[in-house]
Amino acid sequence: MRLLIIEDENELAHDILLYLRKEKYVCDVAGNSLIALSKIETQDYDCILLDINLPDGSGLKILEDLKTNRKNDGVIIISANNSINDRINGLKLGADDYLVKPFHLSELSARVEAIIRRKMHNGNNTMLWNDIFINTVSFEVRFAGKVAELTTKEYEILLYLMANPGKVITRTALINHLWTEDLGAGENFDFIYTHIKNLRKKIQQTVGKDYIKSVYGIGYKLSDK
């Protein structure tokens, strides 16, 4: 799952980044509106953590742009301002949640998880597709009832495919969704091939079927046909 942290307090942004990476999220950071809008234009995020007090303008303008462009990224406003008017304005503009500073990072993580679960998994903690089961809270994966031992990236790829069954997911989309910006495109594609190959092998060895289909020159999809 990919998150964008829009926060101009460097120390807080760094703390959030480290904590959420430990929680298995891929995170980008923007310290002002200009950088944030540039990232949002080229990337879809599962959740955006949005400080409304930025050095080059209000974060509410970013929220307005998101909704104007019909982007479905989840948004949690994080602000030192506990004004009821700011809360109402933010929620009316389409924010999913509002968290007042200071806050515990564990609470922030729980709210991020709740929004992603609501938006991607219809509010459920578990996902089931044919012989594949995932618990998104415990990170448990089962193939045909047997516990599967997956690497972090294998888990994230499988989760992404299961959230989009039958849809073709391009290699570029997988890279943007799962990998940080400091890796080169060629290296990323090598990683994609390797992780997909290993994940496919683990499924086949347990289930006896190849559910991850390669779409030549484009990417992959999860299908039982």
C-alpha positions as CSV (number, residue, x, y, z in Angstrom):
1,M,0.0,0.0,0.0
2,R,1.3,3.4,-0.9
3,L,1.0,6.6,1.2
4,L,1.8,10.2,0.7
5,I,2.9,12.2,3.8
6,I,2.3,16.0,3.2
7,E,4.0,17.6,6.2
8,D,6.4,20.5,6.5
9,E,7.7,19.7,10.0
10,N,10.7,17.6,9.0
11,E,11.1,15.8,12.3
12,L,7.4,14.8,12.4
13,A,7.4,13.7,8.8
14,H,10.5,11.6,9.4
15,D,9.0,9.9,12.5
16,I,5.8,9.2,10.5
17,L,7.8,7.8,7.6
18,L,9.8,5.4,9.7
19,Y,6.8,4.2,11.7
20,L,4.6,3.5,8.7
21,R,7.4,1.8,6.8
22,K,7.7,-0.6,9.7
23,E,4.0,-1.2,9.2
24,K,4.7,-2.4,5.7
25,Y,3.6,0.8,3.8
26,V,5.5,2.4,1.0
27,C,5.7,6.1,1.7
28,D,6.4,9.3,-0.2
29,V,7.0,12.6,1.5
30,A,6.2,16.2,0.4
31,G,7.1,19.3,2.5
32,N,4.9,21.8,0.6
33,S,1.9,22.1,-1.7
34,L,3.9,22.3,-4.9
35,I,5.7,19.0,-4.4
36,A,2.6,17.4,-3.1
37,L,0.5,18.3,-6.2
38,S,3.3,17.2,-8.5
39,K,3.3,13.7,-6.8
40,I,-0.5,13.5,-6.8
41,E,-0.7,14.2,-10.5
42,T,1.5,11.2,-11.4
43,Q,0.6,8.7,-8.7
44,D,-2.5,7.3,-7.0
45,Y,-2.2,6.8,-3.3
46,D,-4.1,4.5,-1.0
47,C,-4.1,7.2,1.7
48,I,-2.7,10.8,1.9
49,L,-1.8,12.3,5.3
50,L,-2.4,16.0,4.8
51,D,-1.2,18.8,7.0
52,I,-3.5,21.8,6.3
53,N,-0.9,24.4,7.4
54,L,1.8,24.3,4.7
55,P,4.5,27.0,4.0
56,D,3.1,27.7,0.5
57,G,-0.6,27.6,1.2
58,S,-3.5,25.7,2.8
59,G,-3.6,21.9,2.5
60,L,-7.4,22.3,2.0
61,K,-6.6,23.5,-1.6
62,I,-4.9,20.2,-2.2
63,L,-8.0,18.5,-1.0
64,E,-10.2,20.6,-3.3
65,D,-7.9,19.6,-6.3
66,L,-8.2,15.9,-5.4
67,K,-12.0,16.0,-5.5
68,T,-12.1,18.3,-8.6
69,N,-10.0,15.8,-10.4
70,R,-12.2,12.9,-9.1
71,K,-9.2,11.2,-7.4
72,N,-10.2,8.5,-4.9
73,D,-7.2,8.7,-2.6
74,G,-8.1,8.4,1.0
75,V,-7.3,11.5,3.0
76,I,-6.5,12.0,6.7
77,I,-6.0,15.7,7.7
78,I,-3.4,16.1,10.4
79,S,-3.3,19.5,12.0
80,A,-2.3,21.4,15.1
81,N,-5.6,23.3,14.8
82,N,-8.4,21.8,16.8
83,S,-11.0,24.2,15.4
84,I,-14.4,22.7,14.9
85,N,-14.8,24.8,11.7
86,D,-11.6,23.4,10.3
87,R,-12.8,19.9,11.0
88,I,-16.1,20.5,9.4
89,N,-14.6,22.2,6.3
90,G,-12.1,19.4,5.8
91,L,-14.7,16.7,6.1
92,K,-17.1,18.6,3.8
93,L,-14.4,18.9,1.2
94,G,-14.0,15.1,1.2
95,A,-11.4,14.2,3.9
96,D,-12.0,10.8,5.4
97,D,-10.7,11.6,8.8
98,Y,-9.2,14.4,10.9
99,L,-6.4,13.9,13.5
100,V,-5.2,16.6,15.8
101,K,-1.5,17.0,16.7
102,P,0.1,15.7,18.8
103,F,-1.0,12.2,18.2
104,H,0.3,8.7,18.8
105,L,1.8,7.1,15.7
106,S,0.0,3.9,16.5
107,E,-3.4,5.7,16.3
108,L,-2.4,7.3,13.0
109,S,-1.5,3.8,11.6
110,A,-4.8,2.4,12.8
111,R,-6.8,5.2,11.1
112,V,-4.8,4.6,7.9
113,E,-5.6,0.9,8.0
114,A,-9.3,1.6,8.6
115,I,-9.5,3.9,5.6
116,I,-7.7,1.5,3.3
117,R,-9.8,-1.4,4.5
118,R,-13.0,0.7,3.9
119,K,-12.0,1.9,0.5
120,M,-10.3,-1.2,-0.9
121,H,-11.7,-4.2,1.0
122,N,-15.3,-3.1,1.6
123,G,-14.6,-2.7,5.3
124,N,-13.5,-6.3,5.8
125,N,-10.3,-7.5,7.5
126,T,-10.2,-10.6,5.3
127,M,-10.2,-11.3,1.6
128,L,-11.1,-14.5,-0.1
129,W,-10.6,-15.4,-3.8
130,N,-10.9,-19.0,-4.9
131,D,-8.3,-20.9,-2.8
132,I,-6.5,-17.8,-1.6
133,F,-7.3,-16.2,1.8
134,I,-5.7,-13.0,3.3
135,N,-6.1,-11.5,6.7
136,T,-5.1,-7.9,6.3
137,V,-4.7,-7.3,10.1
138,S,-2.6,-10.4,11.0
139,F,-1.0,-10.6,7.5
140,E,-1.8,-14.2,7.4
141,V,-2.1,-15.8,4.0
142,R,-3.5,-19.3,3.2
143,F,-3.5,-21.2,0.0
144,A,-6.1,-24.0,-0.1
145,G,-6.3,-23.7,3.7
146,K,-2.5,-24.0,4.3
147,V,-0.5,-21.2,5.8
148,A,1.7,-19.6,3.1
149,E,5.1,-18.1,4.0
150,L,5.5,-15.0,1.8
151,T,8.0,-12.2,1.7
152,T,6.8,-8.7,2.3
153,K,6.8,-7.8,-1.4
154,E,5.1,-11.1,-2.4
155,Y,2.4,-10.3,0.1
156,E,1.9,-6.8,-1.2
157,I,1.7,-7.9,-4.8
158,L,-0.8,-10.6,-3.9
159,L,-2.9,-8.1,-1.9
160,Y,-2.9,-5.7,-4.8
161,L,-3.9,-8.4,-7.3
162,M,-6.7,-9.6,-5.1
163,A,-8.0,-6.1,-4.7
164,N,-8.3,-6.0,-8.5
165,P,-9.3,-9.6,-9.6
166,G,-9.5,-10.1,-13.3
167,K,-8.1,-6.7,-14.0
168,V,-4.7,-6.3,-15.8
169,I,-2.2,-4.6,-13.6
170,T,0.7,-3.1,-15.5
171,R,4.2,-3.6,-14.4
172,T,4.5,0.2,-14.1
173,A,1.5,0.3,-11.8
174,L,3.0,-2.4,-9.6
175,I,6.3,-0.4,-9.4
176,N,4.5,2.9,-8.5
177,H,2.3,1.2,-6.0
178,L,4.8,-0.9,-4.2
179,W,8.3,0.5,-4.6
180,T,9.9,3.7,-3.4
181,E,11.2,6.4,-5.8
182,D,14.9,5.8,-5.2
183,L,15.0,2.6,-7.3
184,G,15.6,2.7,-11.0
185,A,13.0,1.5,-13.5
186,G,15.1,-1.3,-14.9
187,E,16.0,-2.6,-11.5
188,N,12.3,-2.4,-10.5
189,F,11.3,-4.5,-13.5
190,D,13.8,-7.2,-12.5
191,F,12.3,-7.1,-9.0
192,I,8.8,-7.5,-10.4
193,Y,9.8,-10.5,-12.5
194,T,11.5,-12.2,-9.5
195,H,8.7,-11.6,-7.0
196,I,6.0,-12.6,-9.4
197,K,7.9,-15.8,-10.3
198,N,8.4,-16.8,-6.7
199,L,4.8,-16.0,-5.7
200,R,3.4,-17.9,-8.6
201,K,5.5,-20.9,-7.7
202,K,4.3,-20.9,-4.1
203,I,0.7,-20.8,-5.2
204,Q,1.2,-23.6,-7.8
205,Q,3.0,-25.8,-5.3
206,T,0.1,-25.6,-2.8
207,V,-3.0,-25.1,-5.0
208,G,-1.9,-26.8,-8.1
209,K,-3.1,-24.0,-10.3
210,D,-1.5,-20.9,-11.9
211,Y,-3.7,-18.0,-10.9
212,I,-1.3,-15.2,-11.8
213,K,-1.5,-14.7,-15.6
214,S,1.0,-12.8,-17.6
215,V,-0.4,-10.4,-20.1
216,Y,2.4,-10.1,-22.7
217,G,4.1,-6.7,-22.9
218,I,1.7,-5.2,-20.3
219,G,1.6,-6.9,-16.8
220,Y,-0.3,-9.4,-14.8
221,K,-3.8,-10.3,-13.7
222,L,-5.4,-12.7,-11.2
223,S,-7.6,-15.1,-13.0
224,D,-8.8,-18.7,-12.7
225,K,-9.4,-19.0,-16.5
